[in-house]
């Protein structure tokens, strides 16, 4: 009886250890949602698309009731793109149509995911988790452009967005 109980307990510990070991690293990275837009990685001037020294691209996004910041994201085709996103208030959905990106943004956590867009195209980015009475209007856009055009724009700006000012 004691040996059987011991085997069950060890099996439960192994299962739990394997389960948590397979979780994506983004579940571990935390952030203080009260300081978003004010300090740290998600400060207002650091949001949007940036070209990294290795040639890859990083996009930083904040979801808050009832919008994404920035509202329009500009990325190059045929280039690895890393999205780093978080929420300032409640759980939001983060979906980019016609791609494999479908995640949740939780306050206090940074969600990180990578993808490569194969061709220039406009994608919709709706919030697909109910976040309140203005939820149905929470949309953004991802505009994929040719790499040469992106490089030309990136050479003249630290952060890129396709939001019309």
C-alpha angles and dihedrals in degrees: 000000000000091000091052091050090049091051091051092049093048090048090051091050092049091048092049092047093050092045094054093041089060095053115110116259091243089076089065101048111089134189136184105253091200091067098049113125088018109064142354131029095331098053112139095255091053097055122105132035125336132180111230124217091253091058096255122121130235124198121196117198136175123203117205135159106314111351146041120239113247099031094204123036122201118206135165125246121245093019129110109255123195117201118204111186140164141170128247098201125359137003112294132184119238113201129158110199119238092017138087092252112115117140145138125247112215125189110254095022133088115221114208126189137158133215142156119225109218100205142009110280142134116251129190119230110199128177103243098185116082105250103168143298095317093050096111090063096052103110136135134180134235113204115196113201136178114285093238091054090047092051091050091053093042092054090064100041136044093213127028132209133156092222110129110235 
